[in-house]
């Protein structure tokens, strides 16, 4: 198959061109110019029950990604015709499809930049295909739970801390009545912090809840997602990024509406403060 083309299982590219109504469940798109790696991953992932499509350059990869035919995209940083970062920036303007970024081992800057642009997770090359499957399933657990719940305005729970209000039924957030646009991961991080306002939430807890997987050594993904969340809340009226304060070597502390004399305690400990106001429709 020539570089620049897009391959699909069980059907030709021509028969699928222009279609966007394909069932996306368990359908993955790999965008990587390494044909040998793509073939290896395709065989392995199909053996795990996934349907796999592939694209080998920036242009065909972007076209396939925007078709909304896939439940998750595996995206390499280096591509012919453009970078994976450029592709992700364009994709995020139109789609929230989960993206798992493939980076070179040791390139921490690439991993952090990818998460800041909007990747859901990353994996450094070379990697064990079993680790890739574990990451994919972790993302699916999180995104499918969110999609399964869906908007439930008839049975809404609202978390309110300070000037931040989160509706779990509609999965919306406002700050001083101004809407805050969050990714699925950022929403999950904020929900965890709101539920434990006044307590320190560890990075390990955030990884388990927001990423659906354990935190690895030297893993900066939690810090990047929290940093993006702090920046977004920092743009709210009457707000600043110190609402979420880092606790060195431990995790994060949501300080909104918490009295200055309240001592931070780890989430789940006997002295943890229960502060979020809850209301149900």
N, C-alpha and C positions, 0 to 999 in steps of 0.2 A: 504494500500500500504506500502511496506517495505521501511525503510530508505535506502537511497543509490540508489533508483530507480528514474526514471524520468517519470513524467506523462505528457500526451498530451491530449488535448481535441479533440473529434471527431475521434480519431484514436489511435491504440495501440502503445506502444513504439516499439514493434517488427516491425510493418509495416513501421516505420519511421527510423529505425536504419540505419546509414550509409548514409542517405540522407542529402544534404545540399542545395537543390534547392527549399525549401519551400518558399512561398511568405512570406516575413518577415513583411510586412506592418501590423501595429497594433498587432503584435505578441510579447508578453512579456515572459520573463523567470524569474521566482522567484526561487532564491537559498536560502533556509532557512530550518533549521531542525525542526522548530516549525510547525508541521502538522496542528494544529488547526488554527494558524494564516494564513498559506498558503491557507487552505480551505476557510477561511473567505474572504481573499483578492481575491481569484480566483472568488468566487461568485460575489463579488462587482465589480471587474474589468470587468468580462464578462457582467454584467449588464450595464456597460458603453461602451460596444462595442469592448472590447479588446479580443484577443485570448490569453489564458494563459497556459504556460507549467510550470512544477515545478521540481526541483531537491532538494534533502535533505541532501547532503553531498558534500565534496570538490571534490571528484573524479568524481561523476556523474554530478555535477554542471559544472566543467571545461570542460568535454566532450561535454555537451549540449551547453555551451557558445561558444566553438570553432567551432561548427557546422555551424555558421553563419546563423541560421534560425530565428533570432530574431531582432526586431528593437530596443529593449531596455532590459537591464538586471537589475533586482532588487536583490541586493546582500547583505546578512547579513554578519556581521563581524565575528561572531562566528559560525563555522561549524565543524561537525565531520570529522576527517581526515586531517584537515588543516584550516587555517584562510581564511577569505574573502580577506584579504590583499595579501596573497600568491597567491590566485587564480587570483586576479586582476593584479598582477605583470606579471604572465605568459600570461594572456589574452592580456595585452597591448603590448606584444612583437609581437603579430600576428593579433590583431584586434583593431579597433577604435570604436566598437559598444558602444553606450552610456551606462553608468553604474550609477545607483542610489544606493547609499550605505545606508544600514540600520544600525544604531548604537544605543547603549544604551544611554538614556538621561543623560546628564551631562558628558559624555565621550568626552570632547573637543579634546583630543589628538587623539582619533580614527577618528574623523571627519576630522581633519587637515591632518593626515597621509593618509587617504583614498583619499583626494583631491590631495595630493602631488604625490601619486602613479598614479593617472589618472582617478579617479571617476569624473563624470560630476556634481553630486550634492549628497546631503545626506539628510536623514530624521531620526530624533531621535525617538526611541520607548519610550513609546507608542505614536501612532499618529492616527489622524482621517483619515480613508480611503479616504475621500474627499480631504484632503491635498495631499495624495499620487497621486491621479488623477491629481490634479492641477500641481504638479511637473512634472509628466510624460508628460502632454500636453505642459508645458513650454519647456521641452527638445525637444519634437517633433516639436514645432514651429520653434525652432532654427535650428535643424538638417535638417528638411524638406525644409526650405528655402534655406539652403546651398546646399542640394542635388538637389533641383529644379533648382537652378541657374546653377550648374555644371560648368566645365571648358568652358570658352568662349574666346579662343584666337583670334577670329575674331573681337571681340569687347571688348578689354581689357582696363581697367583703372588701372593705376599704381600710387601709392602714394610713394613719395620719401621724406624722412626727414633725413638729414645728410647722413650717410652711410647705412641707412635702406631703402630697396626697397620692396614694396608689390604689387604683381600683383593680382588684384581682379578677373580677368578672369580665371587664372589658380590656384588661391588660394595658391600661393607660396610666400615665403619671403626669401630675401637674405640680408646679412649684409656684406659689403665690398666684394660683389660678392660670399660670402660663403652661401650655403643654410642653412636655419634655420627650423628645423622640429617642427611644432606647432600643438597642438590639435585644434579642432574646436573652443573650448571656448577661447583658447589663441589667435587664429587668430582674433576672433571677438573683444577681448579686445584690441589687438594691432591696429586693424583698427580704433577703436574709438579714441584711443590715438593719432594716426597719423593724423586723420582728425581734431583733436583739439590740435595739437602740439603748445606749448606756452600758453596753457590755462589749468587750473585745471579741471579735470574730476572727478566728485564726485563718491563715491562708489555706490550710488543709481543709477546713470546713467549707470555705468558699469554693475550692476546687471540686469537692465532692458534690456540692449542690448545684453550682453554676455550670461546671464543665462535665459533670457526670463521671469523673475519674479521679484517682488519687493524684496528689501533687508529686511530681518527680523532682529529684535533686537538681538545683540550678534552674528550675522552671520559672520563667518570668511571666507566664501567661496571665496568672491571677493579677499581678501587679499592673499589667498593661490594661486589662479590662477595667480594673478599679480606677486607674488613671483617666481613662476615657470617660467613665461615669462621673468622676469629680469635675472634669472640665465641662461636661454638659450641665451639671447642676450649678456650676460656677457662673453660667450665663443667665441663671434665673434672677428675676427681680428680688431684691432683699436677700440674696444668697451669696455664698462664696464656697470655694473648694474645701475650706476647713470644716465643712459639715461632716466630711469623712476624713478622719485623721489616721495616718499610718502609725502603728505601734511597732517600733523597730524590733525585728526578730520574731514577731508574733503574728500580727495581722492588721486589722483595721477596726476603727471605732467610730460609729455614727454619733455625733455629738449634738445633733439638732434637738433643741428643746430640753436639753439635759442640764440641770443646775450645776454651777461651777464647782460646788462642793461634793458632787457625787463622784466617787472613786470608780474608775473603770474596772470591771471584773470580767473574766473570760465567760463567753456565752455558755449557758448550761450549768454554771457553777451556782452554789447555794446563794451567793450574794448578788447574783445578776439582777439588774434593774429591769422591770417590766414597764416600758413606757409607751409603746405605740397605742394610740386610741383606735379601737376597732368598731366598725359599725356594719350592720348587715341590712341590705335592702329587703 
